[in-house]
């Protein structure tokens, strides 16, 4: 990349952002409460926290959009307002012009930033090629997928050659393939000296940062490298597989069974994740409890905690987050439970085309009552179109369907009352208050008058909006809107629940709570079909289907899909990740290499043959390999591998 990205005169300064005792008030409300941190040149710094923690307010001050109430903020030795021309700022709501093409958006951004024509020609082509957008440069921004819009917004921020990037939740709603490409670009520009501060609700992304600050209620709770924060937690993670998973989870949640060797329990689709300070004692305790519940030999794998474990533990410490969790009061429980295991949603080779465009080729799947089924795919794979066919909103061009026992008349009002649907775009009315939206959906779904107050109270408590029911919905942060939208879609206790990206932009603690409710509904007999871009979240599903180009290419439980991946995933810790990635990509496909701060994750199909060659190439290039080890495939690794291999086949 051209050296014009970083003016040479500024390269000598190590610290580019210094924040001391920053506060930001809105009237009597103190959003940011005296936080301090510093960011070095070329660093990727993560600001991580729940909705309303103060992240966006901090970014507004750093970007010169708003003034601080108090504190000292230095950006490249200047105030934020004076340094604005050296900052590329991506807000949560991108300022793309949807009726302009990719190239026209770049021209506009360059004009606003007074970029010369010569510089524009070099930079625009460079970044468009880097993000694989150059061949689409004449396409209107409004016709781009979510991932392409995200990458275009980053191009618009980079075209002025900023020294600093401020990214406020830049990959919310973006599929895993595009997210990985996006972060590869960030790693490349960071290696050239661009300093990046990023806020993200995705903790697997935060693990790619050099350092992270955990912020809550306007206060920084912890600050350090992801590795240091995980080590400071002092815990081990037990992945527990059991034939009596639900019983074991319930037993572990029972106060009578609580033990000091069990710090946290999180249920996923086919396993429990348990945090323990002592592996031997924790394992023995879980094995004994499993035997009491009827499983003589539970499978237990010891692994390292994640940054999400750190995040949740930090937020729970000294707070009352869990005390706000309320249980949904189900009606006709016995009748619903009697349906568990029966077919709720069935599709046999369904597909649809719009004119000459085939949106979905052939999809076959089965979802039983009481099951949580995940439908995953990259942007444009056909997930949302498929979900609209499955719930009767679109009529397939071919194939057969069954929905709640019905094979025809899938749009009947009687059938609609038995279904809940949370769309990808919020189903709420922005100009209505929180309470008015809930009242409206009670009416739409014909919730009995005698139950409405109880259901609305549950919805408000579950969303953390008790006492805030008079707020206009449009004033809520995206994560709160998502929670409210979920509550509105389930107040009538549906038999079948369709959730299209239900937790996009929701912080990890709220996401856990939402999935706790989803499991409540499934255990009560509701069939749940969910789409998501967040692959760790897909672990909550009992079964998954991966879609590529309108076809299902893989199905199974999360564990089955991960175990089916060829070869091994190897973590290589080095002293120069960008150079190491460049060298490794000379011998393996680029998508097989992902950068995580000071480490690389490399998917190798023949590790015994490929790894020695890679290590020798790194040594010859002067890259110091600190260590390497085999690690387990994540569901995201599996997803990307499956999608990329299918793409290579089609090419």
N, C-alpha and C positions, 0 to 999 in steps of 0.2 A: 504494500500500500504506500501511497505517496507520503513523504515526510511532512507534507503540508497539513496532515491531520493534527500534528502537535507542533506548534511553533517552537523552534529550537531555543529561543530566548527563555522559555519557561521550563525547560526540561530539568534544570538544576534543583528546583524546589521539590522537596519530598512530600510535605503535607499540602494538599490542595483545598481541603475542606476542614475547617476548625469550628466547632460549635461548643460554646460555653454557656451553661445555665440558660438555655433557650426556654422561654415560656410563650404561650400563645393563648389569649383569652378571647372568647366571643361573649361580650357582655359580662355576666357574672359566672359564665362557665369557663373553667380552665381546662383547655384541651391538651396542652403540653405543659408539663410541670417541672421545668428546670433541668432539661436533659443536656448532657455533654458527651461529645465523641469527636474523633478526628479520622479523616480518610486520606490515605496516601495515594500518590500518583500511580495509575495503572491498577489500582485495587478494585475488586468487585465486592461491594459492601452491601449486606442485606439488612433491611429494617423490617423485622418480622413481628406481627402482633395481630390480635383479633380485630373485628370491626369496631370502630370507635376508639382505637387505642391511641390515636394521634399521628399515625403515619402520614396521611395525606396533608394534614396541617403542617407537619415538619417539612414535607416536600414543597409545599406552597411557599414557605419562608425561604428555603434553600434556592428555589427557582426564581426568587424575586417577584413572585406573584402577589404576595402579601408581606407586610412588615411584621416582625416579631413584636410581642408585647414588651419583652425585655430579654436581655442576654447579648452576648457577643458572637456574631456569625461572620466568618471570613471565608470568602470564596476566591481562591487565587490571589489572596492578599487584598481583596476589595470587598465592598458590601455586595450582597446578592444582586441588588438592582443594577449596580454598575458592571457586574460580571455577567449579565444575562446573555450577551452576545457570544460568550464562550461556553454556554450551557445548552445542551439539547434536552428538552423536557417532554416526556410522554406522559400525559395525564391518563386517568382511568377512561375518560371519554375522549377518544382520539379526535383530533381536529382535521381529519381527512375530508376532502370535498368529494362526495360520492358521485357527482355528475361530471367530474374531471377524470381524465385517464391517469394511469400510474405516472407517466412522464409529465403530464400537466401539473399533477400534485407536487412533483419534485421541483418543477420550474417555479411554481408559486412559492414553495418553501425557501428556495434559493434566493428568489427576489426579495422576500421579506428580510432575509439575513444578509442581503447585499453581497452575494457570492458572484464573483466575476464569471463571465461566460466561459473562459478558458478553464477555470477551476471547476465549474459546473460540469463541463463535458467529461473531464477526467473522473471526478468523484461519482457522478450519477451512474455512469457505466460500471465503475468499479463496484459500487454497492449493490446495484441491481443484479449484476452477475454473481456476486457473493451470496445473495439471497435467492438466487434462481428465479428472478423476476424479469430479467431483461427481455426474454422472448414474449412476455405479456405486456410490454410497456405501453401499448396502445389500448389496453383493456380499461374500461371504466372502473373506478375504485368501488362503486356500488355493486359490481358484478364479481368481486373477489370473495374468496372464502375468508373465514375469520382469521386463519393463520396467515394468509397472504396480506390481509389488511394490517395485521400486526407487523409483519416484516416491512411493508411499505411505510408504515408510521416510523419505524426505526430508520429506514433510509432517509426520510424527510428530516429526522433529527440529526443524522450524521452528515448530510450534504453540506452543512456549513462548517464542517471540521471542528466540532466542539471539543473542548478539553475535558468536559464533564458531561455525563449522561445521568439524568434523573428519570427513573422508570417506575411508575406507580402501577403495580399489578399488570405488567405488559403482556402476560400470556393467559389471562383469564379467558376461558372458553376456547382455547386453542388446542388442537389435537396433539397427542404425544410426539408424533413425527415432527410437526412444525415447531413444537416447544424445544425439542432437542436441537433442531437446526438454528433456532433463535439463540439459544445459549451458546452454541458453537461460534456464532457470529460475535457475541459479547466477549467470549474468551479471546477471539482473534483481535478485536479492537483494543481489549485490555492489554494484550501483549505489546501493542504499539504505543501504549502510554495513556490511552483514554481511561479516565476514572469513572466508575459506574456505581451509583447508589440505586438499589432496587428494592421495592416493596413487593412481596408476593405472599399469597395465602397457601402456596404449595411448598411444603417443607422439604420435599425431595429436590426442588429447585434451589432452596436456600443452602443445601449441602454443596452446591456448586460455587458458593461465594467464598472469598478468602476469609472474611470475618462476618459475623452477624451480631446484631443487637436485638434482643427480645424486649419489645416495648408493650406495656399494658397500662391502661388508665393514665396515659401521659407520662409514664415513668419508665426508664430503661432498667429492666430487672437483671439482665445478664448481657455480657459482651465478650466475644472471643471467637476463635476459629471454631467451625463445626466440630472438629476432632476434640478440641479442648473442652467444649461444652458437654459433649457426649461422655468424655472421660470423667468430668467433674460430677456427672449424675451418679456415678458409682453403682451402676446397675448392670444386670445381664438380662437378656431377653430370651424367654423360653417359648418356642413355637410348639404348641400342643395340638396334636391331632387325636381325636377320640371318637369312638362310636356313639358316645353319649354326650355330645358337645353341648347341647342346650342344658341338660341336667347339670353338667360340670360347671358351666358358666353361672347358672342359678345358684349352685352350691357355693361357689367362690364369692358371689355377691351377698350371700347370707352373712349377717353380722356375727352369727354364732361360729362361723367357719373362718373368720378373718384371722390372719396370722401376720406377725411382723416380717416374715420372709416373703410376703406377697405385697408388693407396692402398688401395682396397677394391673388391671385385667381389661383387655380389649378383645371383643369377639369379631371374627371375620367369617366369611362364608363357610370355610371348611377347616378352620383352626381357631385357637385362642392365642393371643400374644400376652404373656405374663412377664412383668418386670419383677426381678428379685435381686437383693443384694448378695445372696449366697446361692450359688448354683446347686450344690449338693443338697442343702436343706430345702430349697425351693422345689427342686425336682422330686424329692422324697414326699414333700407335703402334697404336691399335685398328684403324684402316683397313688398315694393313699386315698385321697378324696375321689379320684376317678374309680378306684376299686369299689368304694362305697356306693358309687352311682351305677355300677354294673360293668365297667370297662376294666378288665384285668391288665391290659397292656397298652396304655396310651402311648402314642409316638411323641417323643420330645426331642427337639433340636435346639441347641444352645447357639445364640447369635448375638451380635452387637446391637444395642439400642439404636434407634433412629433419632434424628433431630426433632421429629414430631413428639417422641417420648419426652425429650427435654422441654419442649414448648408446653406440653400439657402439664407436666409436673410443676413447671415454674408458675403457670397461671393458676393451678389449683392450690399452690402453697399459700396458706393464709387467706384464701378466698372462700366464697360460698357458692361457687359456680354450680356444684352438684345439687345444692339444696333447692335450686329453682326447677329441677327436672320434675315434671308431673306425668302421671300415667294417664293415657287415654282410657276412658271408661267405655268398654265395648258393650253393645247390646246383642242379644241372641248368640252368645258365645258358643253354646253347645251345637247349635245348628251350623255355624260357620266351621267349627272344628271338624264336624263330620265330613266336610268336603275335602279335607287335606289329602293330597295325593291324587285327586281326580284332575282331569284335564280342564284347565281354565282357558288357555289360549293355544290354538293350534294353527299352524300354517304349513301347507304342502305345496311347495314350488310356486309361491306367489311372486308376482312381479308387476311392474307398472311402467308404462311409457307415456310421455307427453309429446304428441306428434311423432317426430322421428327420433326424439331423445329417449333412450332407455335409462330411467332413473334407478330402477331395481331390476336385476335379471331374474334370479330365482332364489327364494329364501324359504327354508323349511326349518321349523323349530316347534318345540312343545314346552309349555310352562304349566306346572301344576298348581293347584291351590296350596297355599302355604310356602311356595317357593319364591326365592329372589333370583331373578334371571337377568344377566347383564348383556346388553347388546353394544358392542364396541366397534369403533372404526374411525379412520381419519376423516377430516372435513371433506364432505362431498362423497362419502362412501355409500350413502343412502340410508343412514340410520333413522333420521327424522321422518323421511318418506315411509320407511317400513313401519315405524311406530304408528303413523297416521293410518296406514292400511290395517294394522292389527287391531286398532281401537275403533275402526269403522268410519273414520273421517274421510278416507279415500277408498275408492273401489278398485281392487286389483284388476289389471288388464288380463291376467291369467292366474290359474292356481285356485286352490280351495282353502277356506278358512273356517275356523270355529271359534266363537267368543262367548263364554259363559253358557255353553250348551247350544247357542244359536248358530245356524249356518247361513241364514239369510235375514234380511231386514235388520241389519246391524246398526241402523241409525234410529231404531224405534225409541221413543221416549222411555218406555219401560226398561229397556236394556241400558240406556244412558244413565239412569238413576243408580245402576249397580256398578258403575265405573267411575274411577277418579282419574283425572288427567292434569298433570302439571307440565305445561309446554316449556320449550326452550326459551321462548320470549315470555316475559312475565305475564301471567293471566290476571294481574291486578289492574284496577283503574287508578291511575296516578292522581286524579283530581278528587278522589274520594278519600276520606280518612281511613285509618286502619280499621276502626270499628264498623264503618259503613261498608267496607269491602267484605268483612266477615258476615255482616247481616245479609248482604247481597247474595253471597254464596250459600248461606243457610236457606235462603228462599229458592235459589236455583235448584239445589239438591233436595228440597222439600224436607229439611230437618224438622222434626216435630217441635212445635212451640215449647213443649215442656222440657226439651233437651237443649234448646238454643243457648240459653244463658250459660249452662255448664260447658258446652262445646266451645263457645267463644272465650270463656275464661281459660279453658285449657289452651286454646290457640295463642292467647296473649301471653300466658305464662311460658309456654314452650318456645315462643319467639323472643322472650326477654322484653316484652313490650307492655307489661302490666303497668297501668298508670299513664301510658303513652298512647292510648287508643284514639285520642283526638288528633294526632299528628296526620298531616297529609301524607299519603303513601309515597308521593314523588320526593319527599324530603328524606326518606330512609336510605341508608347505605345499601349497596347492592346485596350484601350478605343477608341483611335483615329482610329485604324484599323476598329473597329466595326462601327464607324460613317461613315468612308469612304466606307466600304462595303455596308452599307445601301444606301448611295448616288448612288453608282454604280448600285444598283439593281433597282432603280426607275427612272433613267434619261429618260427612254422611256415612262414614264407615263403609267404603266401597268393597265389593267382592274382588274386583280387579283394579290394580293401580298402575298407571303408566307415568313414569317419571323421566322427563327428557332433560338430562343434565341438571339434576335437582340441587347440587351443592356448588355450582360454578361461582367462584369468588367468595365462598364461605370459609371462615377461618377454621383451623383444625378442631378446636374445642366445640364450636357450634356444629361442625360436621359430625363429630362423634355423637352429639345429642340427637341430631337428625336421624342418623342411622340407628340409634337406639329405638326411636319411634318406628322406623321402617320395619325393624325386626319384630316389634310388638305387633304390628299389623300382620306380618307374615305368620307369626305364631298363632294369631287368632284365625288364620285360614285365608287371608288375603293373598292373591297371586300378584306379585310385583315384577314388572318389567321395567328396567332402568337403563338409560344410556348415560355415559359419563366420559369425560376426557381425562379424568384423574385416575390413573391406573391403580394406585394404592387403594383407592376407594372401591374399585371393582373387586378387590379381595373380599368385600362384604357379601358378594353374590355366591350362591351355591354352584351355579353353572353360568358359563359365559359362551357367547358366540362372537367371533371376530369377523367383521365385514370389510371387504376390499372391492371397490368398483361394483357395488350392487350385488355381490355374491358373498355367502358365508364360506370362509376358508378354514376355520378352526372352531371346534366346540369342545367343552369339557369343564371340569372344575378348575379353579385357579391353580391348584397344585398340579393337576394333570397337565395343564398347558405349559407350566414352567418346566416340569420334568421332561416334557417332550422336545425341548430345545436341543439342537445338536451341539456337541462340543462342550466348552466351558467358558465361563466369564472370569477373566483375570483382572485383578486390580494391580496396577503398576504405579508406585509412588516415585516421582522424579523431582529434580530440581528445576526443570524447565518444561512445563506441561505443553505449551504451544509448540515448541520445537519437537518434542517427543511425539505429539499427535501428528505433526507433518511427516515425520520419518515413518511412523507406523502405517500411515495411510498410503505409503508408497507400495506396501506389500499386502494390505487388506483393504476391503471396501470401506469408504469413509464412514458409512453409517454404523460400522462395527466399533468405532472408537468414540467415547464420550469423555469430556473433561469435567472433573469434579475437583475444583480448587487445585490442590497439589498432587492429585492422583488422576490416572486414566482408567476407565473401565473398557476392556477390550474383549469382544466376543470372538473366540477362536474355535473353529470347527475341528481342527487337528492340533490341539495345544502342544502335544509332544513334539511335533515337527515345527510348528510356527513360532512358539515362544522362544526357543534358543536363538532362532534367526533374528527375531525382533530385539532381544536383549543385546545381541552382538552388534546390531546396527546402531542401537542407541549408544553403546559404549564407543563405537568407532566415531560417532558424531560428537563425542564429548558431553553427552547427556548423562548425568549421574543418576543411576537407578538405586534408590534407597532400599526398596524392598518390592517383592511381588508375591501375590497369594491368590488362590482360587476363592471366588465368592459365589454365592448363589444367584441365579438369574432372578431379577425382579419381574413382575408382570409387565412393566414398561419395556424391559429388555426383550421379553418374549413377543410383545405386541409389535415393536419396531422390527424385530427379526422376521416375523411372519409377514408383515406388510411389505417390507423391502424385498423379500424373496419372491413374493407374489408379483410385485412390480417388475422384478428382473425377468420372471417367466413371461409376463405379458409383452415385454420389450423384445 
